[in-house]
Amino acid sequence: MIRPTSLILMVLAAAAGGALFQVAFEVSELDDELARLNRDIRTDRDAIHVLRAEWSFLNQPERLEELTRRHLDLLPVTGKQIAGTGAVPVLPQDELPTTGSNIAGVVTPAAIPTAAPRAKPAAPAPRAPVTRVASKVNRADLARSLDDVLREVMTTPAAASGGVQR
């Protein structure tokens, strides 16, 4: 007859064998998954390498120049397209608004640089009350589009704008 100790040892040996089999099976599954992930990484690295090579080819300046020439109607910049400082109209000094605001891009006296730099005060100076000049600001001019303003600037002759001579 089998002693109880032998029976317990046989059951423990069978359980240990089953546990060992289960662990070995899980390790083989994890090893297969690791091999699959390494293959995927290698495939992705190869794809990245190919995409970088394609990107380098597509961004060649000669190729882009040829595509631009073929598909766009662009010409090189000429000297006539570059406007000098005289093409930008400047308001005479007496027409500048008296407020410190910068409505519609008008240069205010506060924005004109002086010859000598000013020292910074220790505390901010109190602001003077702002006087509104209703006759100088036309609300219709504020609603103009940027295209209208640029068109007006480009069509205004340099001599009529009263520009600053340098």
Secondary structure, DSSP 8 states (H G I E B T S, - for coil): ---HHHHHHHHHHHHHHHHHHHHHHHHHHHHHHHHHHHHHHHHHHHHHHHHHHHHHHHT-HHHHHHHHHHH-------GGGS--GGGS----GGGS-SSS--GGG---GGGS--SS-----SS----------TTT--HHHHT--HHHHHHHHHHS-TTTTT----
